[in-house]
Amino acid sequence: MRLIESVERVAARLDAAGLSFGHGTTNAFDEAAWLVLWRLSLPLHALDAFAQRALTADEEAAIDALVGERIATRKPAAYLTGEAWLQGLPFHVDERVIVPRSPIAEVIAEGLAEPWLGESPARILDLCTGNGSLAVIAALAWREAQVDATDLSADALAVAARNVARHGLGRRVRLRQGEGLAAAAGRYALVLCNPPYVNAASMQALPPEYRAEPELALAGGADGMDFIRSLIPALPAHLAEGGVLLLEVGHERAHFEAAFPQLQPVWLATSAGEDAVLLLTAEDLA
Ligand SMILES: C[S@@+](CC[C@H](N)C(=O)[O-])C[C@H]1O[C@@H](n2cnc3c(N)ncnc32)[C@H](O)[C@@H]1O
């Protein structure tokens, strides 16, 4: 069998199994290509180059086993491969952290917050850093910045430490454990935060792929706003003059607006939608 035929066969199998995507791919074909190329230790971007490569019987069996595991466990592919990609960068992942996919990464990479940031931020806080992907992407985007990356979960911070080391950023990204803002130190020009924000009803309806991720990382209470409700009043003490908050709220805009009717954030359009990420300045929050 040719590699491309294997990808097509796997895609049909994934489709038939009714899997959920959204952890690095959005459809069965892309997920099949990822699994097949990874299993064969081929570059993940090289489908076209290797499409006509003939597979051995052993390779076909290894692919079958991996796809069988994806279907049987309903774990995101990244937990099976131990690696996920965001903005073209690789990150180690396992079940101690969510699979990185925050659209805040896109806001950073595309400079969508630049009009509010003014000069390059000297101190950045990645609050709820989890796998550490946003801290790494921020440190690479602003090469002079010092980044504090904090999380309640010691398990998550162990994964973040691997990713910080993998990208050679140990001198500029400092990992700290703490509840909410407890591990923040002083004032920051930029605060990034992808907190747990999924409301209780949505938590109940999550597909198995999402339930495989740590509940601590996702569940935001009845209206999804538990973490954010304690963050907003405490944040001004940690924002520098002219500082900026970039906050991911996913599909929870209505709950955010109901919880904070006095705030008028800027909603930043990303590939995750028109209103998955909001921006507030220190002046907005004062
Ligand atoms: C949605 S994940 C974000 C991970 C990462 N920043 C990303 O975008 O992929 C949320 C993170 O918040 C952490 N967390 C949950 N409750 C927290 C709290 N009260 N204080 C600090 N961190 C918390 C979780 O451990 C988890 O790593």
The ligand as an SDF file (V2000), in Angstrom:
LIG
                    3D

 27 29  0  0  0  0  0  0  0  0999 V2000
   -6.8580   26.1560   29.7310 C   0  0  0  0  0  0  0  0  0  0  0  0
   -5.3660   25.6410   30.5470 S   0  0  0  0  0  0  0  0  0  0  0  0
   -4.2220   26.7040   29.7280 C   0  0  0  0  0  0  0  0  0  0  0  0
   -2.8910   26.0830   29.4540 C   0  0  0  0  0  0  0  0  0  0  0  0
   -2.0000   26.8820   28.4960 C   0  0  0  0  0  0  0  0  0  0  0  0
   -1.8220   28.2430   28.9200 N   0  0  0  0  0  0  0  0  0  0  0  0
   -2.5410   26.8320   27.0950 C   0  0  0  0  0  0  0  0  0  0  0  0
   -3.0640   27.8670   26.6320 O   0  0  0  0  0  0  0  0  0  0  0  0
   -2.4610   25.7910   26.4320 O   0  0  0  0  0  0  0  0  0  0  0  0
   -5.6170   26.3760   32.1300 C   0  0  0  0  0  0  0  0  0  0  0  0
   -4.5050   26.1770   33.1690 C   0  0  0  0  0  0  0  0  0  0  0  0
   -4.9140   26.8690   34.3620 O   0  0  0  0  0  0  0  0  0  0  0  0
   -4.4530   26.1640   35.4850 C   0  0  0  0  0  0  0  0  0  0  0  0
   -5.2990   26.5680   36.6230 N   0  0  0  0  0  0  0  0  0  0  0  0
   -6.5560   26.1670   36.9240 C   0  0  0  0  0  0  0  0  0  0  0  0
   -7.0130   26.7780   38.0190 N   0  0  0  0  0  0  0  0  0  0  0  0
   -6.0160   27.6040   38.4340 C   0  0  0  0  0  0  0  0  0  0  0  0
   -5.8890   28.5170   39.5280 C   0  0  0  0  0  0  0  0  0  0  0  0
   -6.8750   28.6960   40.4140 N   0  0  0  0  0  0  0  0  0  0  0  0
   -4.7430   29.2130   39.6560 N   0  0  0  0  0  0  0  0  0  0  0  0
   -3.7260   29.0400   38.7570 C   0  0  0  0  0  0  0  0  0  0  0  0
   -3.7960   28.1820   37.7160 N   0  0  0  0  0  0  0  0  0  0  0  0
   -4.9300   27.4870   37.5530 C   0  0  0  0  0  0  0  0  0  0  0  0
   -4.5800   24.7090   35.0880 C   0  0  0  0  0  0  0  0  0  0  0  0
   -3.7300   23.8900   35.8570 O   0  0  0  0  0  0  0  0  0  0  0  0
   -4.2240   24.7570   33.6090 C   0  0  0  0  0  0  0  0  0  0  0  0
   -2.8760   24.4350   33.4090 O   0  0  0  0  0  0  0  0  0  0  0  0
  1  2  1  0
  2  3  1  0
  2 10  1  0
  3  4  1  0
  4  5  1  0
  5  6  1  0
  5  7  1  0
  7  8  2  0
  7  9  1  0
 10 11  1  0
 11 12  1  0
 11 26  1  0
 12 13  1  0
 13 14  1  0
 13 24  1  0
 14 15  1  0
 14 23  1  0
 15 16  2  0
 16 17  1  0
 17 18  1  0
 17 23  2  0
 18 19  1  0
 18 20  2  0
 20 21  1  0
 21 22  2  0
 22 23  1  0
 24 25  1  0
 24 26  1  0
 26 27  1  0
M  CHG  2   2   1   9  -1
M  END
$$$$
